[in-house]
Amino acid sequence: MGDHRYKAVKRDIQAWRKWIAPNGIMAFHDYGDGTGVPRAIREEILSEPWLWQVISDREYGSIFAVRFTKTEKDKIKLWHEQKQKFGYLRMVLSKNKKLKSIYHRLSNFQ
């Protein structure tokens, strides 16, 4: 039986993640049982969507994290960064009508 406390789960993830090959899988259980498992997975796995594809089975509390290949990882990280920048840009433009007008004129210029 594994140690389900937050620090122990986090330590296990950090120790084993370097050994997971591209397309390899880390499997977790007891995701929804109120132990330290969910917090450790959120911090160590779910916080890096460009590195891990997560498949969950909420009915049984299982989480499977599949490590992306380098090419996939680079593409997804770039997409994630662009998405964050675009979200920031939309927020700035929504608050400044003059900038919004300039941005639309430039983006429609061919």
Contacts in CASP RR format, 6 or more apart in sequence:
PFRMAT RR
TARGET T0000
AUTHOR 0000-0000-0000
METHOD contacts of the structure
MODEL  1
MGDHRYKAVKRDIQAWRKWIAPNGIMAFHDYGDGTGVPRAIREEILSEPW
LWQVISDREYGSIFAVRFTKTEKDKIKLWHEQKQKFGYLRMVLSKNKKLK
SIYHRLSNFQ
2 8 0 8 1.000
3 9 0 8 1.000
3 12 0 8 1.000
4 30 0 8 1.000
4 33 0 8 1.000
4 35 0 8 1.000
4 36 0 8 1.000
4 37 0 8 1.000
5 35 0 8 1.000
5 36 0 8 1.000
6 35 0 8 1.000
6 36 0 8 1.000
6 37 0 8 1.000
6 39 0 8 1.000
6 40 0 8 1.000
9 35 0 8 1.000
9 36 0 8 1.000
9 37 0 8 1.000
9 40 0 8 1.000
9 41 0 8 1.000
10 40 0 8 1.000
10 43 0 8 1.000
10 44 0 8 1.000
13 26 0 8 1.000
13 40 0 8 1.000
13 41 0 8 1.000
13 44 0 8 1.000
13 45 0 8 1.000
14 44 0 8 1.000
16 26 0 8 1.000
17 26 0 8 1.000
17 44 0 8 1.000
20 26 0 8 1.000
20 67 0 8 1.000
21 67 0 8 1.000
22 67 0 8 1.000
22 68 0 8 1.000
22 69 0 8 1.000
22 70 0 8 1.000
22 72 0 8 1.000
23 66 0 8 1.000
23 67 0 8 1.000
23 68 0 8 1.000
23 69 0 8 1.000
24 66 0 8 1.000
24 67 0 8 1.000
25 64 0 8 1.000
25 65 0 8 1.000
25 66 0 8 1.000
25 67 0 8 1.000
26 45 0 8 1.000
26 64 0 8 1.000
26 65 0 8 1.000
26 67 0 8 1.000
27 62 0 8 1.000
27 63 0 8 1.000
27 64 0 8 1.000
27 65 0 8 1.000
28 37 0 8 1.000
28 41 0 8 1.000
28 62 0 8 1.000
28 63 0 8 1.000
28 64 0 8 1.000
28 65 0 8 1.000
29 37 0 8 1.000
29 60 0 8 1.000
29 61 0 8 1.000
29 62 0 8 1.000
29 63 0 8 1.000
30 37 0 8 1.000
30 61 0 8 1.000
31 37 0 8 1.000
31 38 0 8 1.000
31 41 0 8 1.000
31 56 0 8 1.000
31 58 0 8 1.000
31 61 0 8 1.000
31 62 0 8 1.000
31 63 0 8 1.000
32 38 0 8 1.000
32 61 0 8 1.000
33 61 0 8 1.000
41 63 0 8 1.000
41 65 0 8 1.000
45 52 0 8 1.000
45 54 0 8 1.000
45 63 0 8 1.000
45 65 0 8 1.000
46 52 0 8 1.000
46 54 0 8 1.000
49 76 0 8 1.000
49 80 0 8 1.000
50 68 0 8 1.000
50 73 0 8 1.000
50 74 0 8 1.000
50 76 0 8 1.000
50 77 0 8 1.000
50 79 0 8 1.000
50 80 0 8 1.000
51 67 0 8 1.000
51 68 0 8 1.000
51 73 0 8 1.000
51 76 0 8 1.000
51 77 0 8 1.000
52 65 0 8 1.000
52 66 0 8 1.000
52 67 0 8 1.000
52 68 0 8 1.000
53 65 0 8 1.000
53 66 0 8 1.000
53 68 0 8 1.000
54 63 0 8 1.000
54 64 0 8 1.000
54 65 0 8 1.000
54 66 0 8 1.000
55 63 0 8 1.000
55 64 0 8 1.000
55 65 0 8 1.000
55 66 0 8 1.000
56 62 0 8 1.000
56 63 0 8 1.000
56 64 0 8 1.000
57 63 0 8 1.000
57 64 0 8 1.000
68 76 0 8 1.000
89 103 0 8 1.000
92 99 0 8 1.000
93 99 0 8 1.000
93 100 0 8 1.000
93 103 0 8 1.000
94 100 0 8 1.000
END
